[in-house]
């Protein structure tokens, strides 16, 4: 897994980084937004890609 394809996903509610994901930058130009479970909030929340 190369570092340039790695994306850290941060919870929009509590701002904790919970997940890592891959993405193809040639196909997906903008940042990822995925609804995932946050263990800190204990609910499903939107997670956005951070730098």
PDB file of N, CA, C and O in Angstrom:
ATOM      1  N   UNK A   1       0.853  -1.175   0.000  1.00  0.00           N
ATOM      2  CA  UNK A   1       0.000   0.000   0.000  1.00  0.00           C
ATOM      3  C   UNK A   1       0.897   1.237   0.000  1.00  0.00           C
ATOM      4  O   UNK A   1       1.680   1.438   0.929  1.00  0.00           O
ATOM      5  N   UNK A   2       0.786   2.050  -1.024  1.00  0.00           N
ATOM      6  CA  UNK A   2       1.647   3.229  -1.108  1.00  0.00           C
ATOM      7  C   UNK A   2       1.049   4.388  -0.315  1.00  0.00           C
ATOM      8  O   UNK A   2      -0.166   4.458  -0.132  1.00  0.00           O
ATOM      9  N   UNK A   3       1.887   5.277   0.145  1.00  0.00           N
ATOM     10  CA  UNK A   3       1.470   6.382   0.996  1.00  0.00           C
ATOM     11  C   UNK A   3       0.607   7.401   0.249  1.00  0.00           C
ATOM     12  O   UNK A   3      -0.253   8.029   0.866  1.00  0.00           O
ATOM     13  N   UNK A   4       0.807   7.581  -1.044  1.00  0.00           N
ATOM     14  CA  UNK A   4       0.040   8.583  -1.773  1.00  0.00           C
ATOM     15  C   UNK A   4      -1.419   8.145  -1.988  1.00  0.00           C
ATOM     16  O   UNK A   4      -2.274   8.991  -2.250  1.00  0.00           O
ATOM     17  N   UNK A   5      -1.715   6.850  -1.883  1.00  0.00           N
ATOM     18  CA  UNK A   5      -3.084   6.361  -2.039  1.00  0.00           C
ATOM     19  C   UNK A   5      -3.805   6.252  -0.705  1.00  0.00           C
ATOM     20  O   UNK A   5      -5.020   6.058  -0.681  1.00  0.00           O
ATOM     21  N   UNK A   6      -3.088   6.372   0.404  1.00  0.00           N
ATOM     22  CA  UNK A   6      -3.668   6.206   1.726  1.00  0.00           C
ATOM     23  C   UNK A   6      -4.462   7.443   2.128  1.00  0.00           C
ATOM     24  O   UNK A   6      -3.993   8.568   1.955  1.00  0.00           O
ATOM     25  N   UNK A   7      -5.659   7.238   2.664  1.00  0.00           N
ATOM     26  CA  UNK A   7      -6.516   8.340   3.093  1.00  0.00           C
ATOM     27  C   UNK A   7      -6.961   8.084   4.528  1.00  0.00           C
ATOM     28  O   UNK A   7      -7.474   7.009   4.840  1.00  0.00           O
ATOM     29  N   UNK A   8      -6.765   9.077   5.406  1.00  0.00           N
ATOM     30  CA  UNK A   8      -7.226   8.975   6.791  1.00  0.00           C
ATOM     31  C   UNK A   8      -8.634   9.538   6.862  1.00  0.00           C
ATOM     32  O   UNK A   8      -8.908  10.609   6.320  1.00  0.00           O
ATOM     33  N   UNK A   9      -9.531   8.815   7.534  1.00  0.00           N
ATOM     34  CA  UNK A   9     -10.925   9.238   7.651  1.00  0.00           C
ATOM     35  C   UNK A   9     -11.197   9.726   9.065  1.00  0.00           C
ATOM     36  O   UNK A   9     -10.947   9.017  10.039  1.00  0.00           O
ATOM     37  N   UNK A  10     -11.716  10.957   9.165  1.00  0.00           N
ATOM     38  CA  UNK A  10     -11.960  11.607  10.443  1.00  0.00           C
ATOM     39  C   UNK A  10     -13.459  11.789  10.661  1.00  0.00           C
ATOM     40  O   UNK A  10     -14.183  12.149   9.732  1.00  0.00           O
ATOM     41  N   UNK A  11     -13.926  11.542  11.879  1.00  0.00           N
ATOM     42  CA  UNK A  11     -15.330  11.721  12.228  1.00  0.00           C
ATOM     43  C   UNK A  11     -15.672  13.207  12.210  1.00  0.00           C
ATOM     44  O   UNK A  11     -14.899  14.033  12.696  1.00  0.00           O
ATOM     45  N   UNK A  12     -16.833  13.547  11.648  1.00  0.00           N
ATOM     46  CA  UNK A  12     -17.225  14.953  11.583  1.00  0.00           C
ATOM     47  C   UNK A  12     -17.786  15.443  12.912  1.00  0.00           C
ATOM     48  O   UNK A  12     -17.838  16.651  13.139  1.00  0.00           O
ATOM     49  N   UNK A  13     -18.203  14.546  13.791  1.00  0.00           N
ATOM     50  CA  UNK A  13     -18.773  14.929  15.083  1.00  0.00           C
ATOM     51  C   UNK A  13     -17.687  15.165  16.137  1.00  0.00           C
ATOM     52  O   UNK A  13     -17.612  16.248  16.716  1.00  0.00           O
ATOM     53  N   UNK A  14     -16.845  14.153  16.387  1.00  0.00           N
ATOM     54  CA  UNK A  14     -15.862  14.252  17.471  1.00  0.00           C
ATOM     55  C   UNK A  14     -14.439  14.517  16.965  1.00  0.00           C
ATOM     56  O   UNK A  14     -13.535  14.724  17.775  1.00  0.00           O
ATOM     57  N   UNK A  15     -14.224  14.516  15.664  1.00  0.00           N
ATOM     58  CA  UNK A  15     -12.938  14.810  15.022  1.00  0.00           C
ATOM     59  C   UNK A  15     -11.830  13.831  15.408  1.00  0.00           C
ATOM     60  O   UNK A  15     -10.665  14.222  15.485  1.00  0.00           O
ATOM     61  N   UNK A  16     -12.173  12.580  15.648  1.00  0.00           N
ATOM     62  CA  UNK A  16     -11.149  11.572  15.891  1.00  0.00           C
ATOM     63  C   UNK A  16     -10.928  10.781  14.603  1.00  0.00           C
ATOM     64  O   UNK A  16     -11.871  10.514  13.858  1.00  0.00           O
ATOM     65  N   UNK A  17      -9.674  10.411  14.349  1.00  0.00           N
ATOM     66  CA  UNK A  17      -9.325   9.655  13.149  1.00  0.00           C
ATOM     67  C   UNK A  17      -9.492   8.176  13.469  1.00  0.00           C
ATOM     68  O   UNK A  17      -8.760   7.626  14.292  1.00  0.00           O
ATOM     69  N   UNK A  18     -10.461   7.530  12.814  1.00  0.00           N
ATOM     70  CA  UNK A  18     -10.828   6.165  13.140  1.00  0.00           C
ATOM     71  C   UNK A  18     -10.445   5.151  12.075  1.00  0.00           C
ATOM     72  O   UNK A  18     -10.201   3.990  12.401  1.00  0.00           O
ATOM     73  N   UNK A  19     -10.384   5.551  10.820  1.00  0.00           N
ATOM     74  CA  UNK A  19     -10.207   4.597   9.731  1.00  0.00           C
ATOM     75  C   UNK A  19      -9.144   5.075   8.755  1.00  0.00           C
ATOM     76  O   UNK A  19      -8.891   6.272   8.621  1.00  0.00           O
ATOM     77  N   UNK A  20      -8.522   4.104   8.071  1.00  0.00           N
ATOM     78  CA  UNK A  20      -7.633   4.356   6.944  1.00  0.00           C
ATOM     79  C   UNK A  20      -8.233   3.665   5.733  1.00  0.00           C
ATOM     80  O   UNK A  20      -8.828   2.594   5.853  1.00  0.00           O
ATOM     81  N   UNK A  21      -8.077   4.274   4.571  1.00  0.00           N
ATOM     82  CA  UNK A  21      -8.669   3.715   3.366  1.00  0.00           C
ATOM     83  C   UNK A  21      -7.759   4.004   2.181  1.00  0.00           C
ATOM     84  O   UNK A  21      -6.897   4.880   2.248  1.00  0.00           O
ATOM     85  N   UNK A  22      -7.954   3.266   1.102  1.00  0.00           N
ATOM     86  CA  UNK A  22      -7.255   3.511  -0.157  1.00  0.00           C
ATOM     87  C   UNK A  22      -8.189   4.253  -1.087  1.00  0.00           C
ATOM     88  O   UNK A  22      -9.409   4.105  -1.015  1.00  0.00           O
ATOM     89  N   UNK A  23      -7.601   5.058  -1.966  1.00  0.00           N
ATOM     90  CA  UNK A  23      -8.402   5.664  -3.027  1.00  0.00           C
ATOM     91  C   UNK A  23      -7.513   5.909  -4.234  1.00  0.00           C
ATOM     92  O   UNK A  23      -6.317   6.172  -4.107  1.00  0.00           O
ATOM     93  N   UNK A  24      -8.115   5.819  -5.392  1.00  0.00           N
ATOM     94  CA  UNK A  24      -7.417   6.080  -6.637  1.00  0.00           C
ATOM     95  C   UNK A  24      -7.602   7.563  -6.961  1.00  0.00           C
ATOM     96  O   UNK A  24      -8.712   7.994  -7.273  1.00  0.00           O
ATOM     97  N   UNK A  25      -6.531   8.339  -6.890  1.00  0.00           N
ATOM     98  CA  UNK A  25      -6.627   9.783  -7.086  1.00  0.00           C
ATOM     99  C   UNK A  25      -6.943  10.169  -8.526  1.00  0.00           C
ATOM    100  O   UNK A  25      -7.421  11.274  -8.781  1.00  0.00           O
ATOM    101  N   UNK A  26      -6.681   9.269  -9.467  1.00  0.00           N
ATOM    102  CA  UNK A  26      -6.996   9.567 -10.866  1.00  0.00           C
ATOM    103  C   UNK A  26      -8.500   9.470 -11.123  1.00  0.00           C
ATOM    104  O   UNK A  26      -9.032  10.197 -11.962  1.00  0.00           O
ATOM    105  N   UNK A  27      -9.185   8.581 -10.409  1.00  0.00           N
ATOM    106  CA  UNK A  27     -10.614   8.382 -10.613  1.00  0.00           C
ATOM    107  C   UNK A  27     -11.430   9.305  -9.699  1.00  0.00           C
ATOM    108  O   UNK A  27     -12.371   9.957 -10.151  1.00  0.00           O
ATOM    109  N   UNK A  28     -11.067   9.356  -8.422  1.00  0.00           N
ATOM    110  CA  UNK A  28     -11.788  10.174  -7.433  1.00  0.00           C
ATOM    111  C   UNK A  28     -10.974  11.429  -7.176  1.00  0.00           C
ATOM    112  O   UNK A  28      -9.932  11.376  -6.522  1.00  0.00           O
ATOM    113  N   UNK A  29     -11.446  12.555  -7.689  1.00  0.00           N
ATOM    114  CA  UNK A  29     -10.692  13.810  -7.592  1.00  0.00           C
ATOM    115  C   UNK A  29     -10.877  14.504  -6.247  1.00  0.00           C
ATOM    116  O   UNK A  29      -9.917  15.040  -5.693  1.00  0.00           O
ATOM    117  N   UNK A  30     -12.107  14.502  -5.711  1.00  0.00           N
ATOM    118  CA  UNK A  30     -12.354  15.219  -4.458  1.00  0.00           C
ATOM    119  C   UNK A  30     -12.210  14.265  -3.262  1.00  0.00           C
ATOM    120  O   UNK A  30     -11.980  13.069  -3.439  1.00  0.00           O
ATOM    121  N   UNK A  31     -12.344  14.797  -2.071  1.00  0.00           N
ATOM    122  CA  UNK A  31     -12.126  14.031  -0.854  1.00  0.00           C
ATOM    123  C   UNK A  31     -13.252  13.035  -0.601  1.00  0.00           C
ATOM    124  O   UNK A  31     -14.403  13.263  -0.973  1.00  0.00           O
ATOM    125  N   UNK A  32     -12.890  11.923   0.043  1.00  0.00           N
ATOM    126  CA  UNK A  32     -13.866  10.887   0.358  1.00  0.00           C
ATOM    127  C   UNK A  32     -14.783  11.325   1.489  1.00  0.00           C
ATOM    128  O   UNK A  32     -14.352  12.004   2.421  1.00  0.00           O
ATOM    129  N   UNK A  33     -16.044  10.934   1.403  1.00  0.00           N
ATOM    130  CA  UNK A  33     -17.013  11.121   2.481  1.00  0.00           C
ATOM    131  C   UNK A  33     -17.807   9.827   2.589  1.00  0.00           C
ATOM    132  O   UNK A  33     -18.569   9.473   1.690  1.00  0.00           O
ATOM    133  N   UNK A  34     -17.616   9.122   3.711  1.00  0.00           N
ATOM    134  CA  UNK A  34     -18.247   7.820   3.905  1.00  0.00           C
ATOM    135  C   UNK A  34     -18.939   7.810   5.264  1.00  0.00           C
ATOM    136  O   UNK A  34     -18.401   8.334   6.239  1.00  0.00           O
ATOM    137  N   UNK A  35     -20.124   7.218   5.329  1.00  0.00           N
ATOM    138  CA  UNK A  35     -20.806   7.072   6.606  1.00  0.00           C
ATOM    139  C   UNK A  35     -20.342   5.767   7.247  1.00  0.00           C
ATOM    140  O   UNK A  35     -20.603   4.682   6.727  1.00  0.00           O
ATOM    141  N   UNK A  36     -19.643   5.886   8.394  1.00  0.00           N
ATOM    142  CA  UNK A  36     -19.085   4.730   9.083  1.00  0.00           C
ATOM    143  C   UNK A  36     -19.376   4.842  10.578  1.00  0.00           C
ATOM    144  O   UNK A  36     -19.803   5.888  11.068  1.00  0.00           O
ATOM    145  N   UNK A  37     -19.139   3.754  11.281  1.00  0.00           N
ATOM    146  CA  UNK A  37     -19.375   3.721  12.721  1.00  0.00           C
ATOM    147  C   UNK A  37     -18.191   4.357  13.456  1.00  0.00           C
ATOM    148  O   UNK A  37     -17.036   4.016  13.203  1.00  0.00           O
ATOM    149  N   UNK A  38     -18.491   5.280  14.364  1.00  0.00           N
ATOM    150  CA  UNK A  38     -17.463   5.912  15.195  1.00  0.00           C
ATOM    151  C   UNK A  38     -17.515   5.266  16.572  1.00  0.00           C
ATOM    152  O   UNK A  38     -18.543   5.353  17.244  1.00  0.00           O
ATOM    153  N   UNK A  39     -16.422   4.610  17.018  1.00  0.00           N
ATOM    154  CA  UNK A  39     -16.449   3.974  18.333  1.00  0.00           C
ATOM    155  C   UNK A  39     -16.505   4.972  19.486  1.00  0.00           C
ATOM    156  O   UNK A  39     -16.979   4.637  20.572  1.00  0.00           O
ATOM    157  N   UNK A  40     -16.028   6.182  19.263  1.00  0.00           N
ATOM    158  CA  UNK A  40     -16.056   7.195  20.318  1.00  0.00           C
ATOM    159  C   UNK A  40     -17.464   7.771  20.495  1.00  0.00           C
ATOM    160  O   UNK A  40     -17.917   7.954  21.624  1.00  0.00           O
ATOM    161  N   UNK A  41     -18.160   8.058  19.386  1.00  0.00           N
ATOM    162  CA  UNK A  41     -19.535   8.572  19.443  1.00  0.00           C
ATOM    163  C   UNK A  41     -20.557   7.455  19.640  1.00  0.00           C
ATOM    164  O   UNK A  41     -21.674   7.702  20.095  1.00  0.00           O
ATOM    165  N   UNK A  42     -20.175   6.238  19.300  1.00  0.00           N
ATOM    166  CA  UNK A  42     -21.034   5.044  19.382  1.00  0.00           C
ATOM    167  C   UNK A  42     -22.254   5.130  18.463  1.00  0.00           C
ATOM    168  O   UNK A  42     -23.305   4.567  18.769  1.00  0.00           O
ATOM    169  N   UNK A  43     -22.114   5.836  17.339  1.00  0.00           N
ATOM    170  CA  UNK A  43     -23.169   5.910  16.326  1.00  0.00           C
ATOM    171  C   UNK A  43     -22.525   5.921  14.950  1.00  0.00           C
ATOM    172  O   UNK A  43     -21.305   6.027  14.828  1.00  0.00           O
ATOM    173  N   UNK A  44     -23.348   5.810  13.916  1.00  0.00           N
ATOM    174  CA  UNK A  44     -22.869   5.951  12.551  1.00  0.00           C
ATOM    175  C   UNK A  44     -22.856   7.435  12.205  1.00  0.00           C
ATOM    176  O   UNK A  44     -23.881   8.110  12.303  1.00  0.00           O
ATOM    177  N   UNK A  45     -21.695   7.939  11.802  1.00  0.00           N
ATOM    178  CA  UNK A  45     -21.541   9.358  11.447  1.00  0.00           C
ATOM    179  C   UNK A  45     -20.788   9.458  10.135  1.00  0.00           C
ATOM    180  O   UNK A  45     -20.187   8.491   9.667  1.00  0.00           O
ATOM    181  N   UNK A  46     -20.833  10.650   9.549  1.00  0.00           N
ATOM    182  CA  UNK A  46     -20.054  10.897   8.337  1.00  0.00           C
ATOM    183  C   UNK A  46     -18.580  11.013   8.696  1.00  0.00           C
ATOM    184  O   UNK A  46     -18.214  11.676   9.666  1.00  0.00           O
ATOM    185  N   UNK A  47     -17.747  10.364   7.903  1.00  0.00           N
ATOM    186  CA  UNK A  47     -16.306  10.456   8.052  1.00  0.00           C
ATOM    187  C   UNK A  47     -15.750  11.086   6.775  1.00  0.00           C
ATOM    188  O   UNK A  47     -16.054  10.637   5.670  1.00  0.00           O
ATOM    189  N   UNK A  48     -14.931  12.132   6.936  1.00  0.00           N
ATOM    190  CA  UNK A  48     -14.330  12.805   5.794  1.00  0.00           C
ATOM    191  C   UNK A  48     -12.830  12.551   5.764  1.00  0.00           C
ATOM    192  O   UNK A  48     -12.201  12.314   6.795  1.00  0.00           O
ATOM    193  N   UNK A  49     -12.279  12.606   4.572  1.00  0.00           N
ATOM    194  CA  UNK A  49     -10.845  12.400   4.397  1.00  0.00           C
ATOM    195  C   UNK A  49     -10.069  13.629   4.905  1.00  0.00           C
ATOM    196  O   UNK A  49     -10.449  14.771   4.646  1.00  0.00           O
ATOM    197  N   UNK A  50      -8.982  13.365   5.627  1.00  0.00           N
ATOM    198  CA  UNK A  50      -8.110  14.436   6.096  1.00  0.00           C
ATOM    199  C   UNK A  50      -6.804  14.379   5.326  1.00  0.00           C
ATOM    200  O   UNK A  50      -6.576  13.452   4.550  1.00  0.00           O
ATOM    201  N   UNK A  51      -5.952  15.362   5.538  1.00  0.00           N
ATOM    202  CA  UNK A  51      -4.653  15.371   4.862  1.00  0.00           C
ATOM    203  C   UNK A  51      -3.662  14.455   5.527  1.00  0.00           C
ATOM    204  O   UNK A  51      -2.521  14.350   5.077  1.00  0.00           O
TER     205      UNK A  51
END
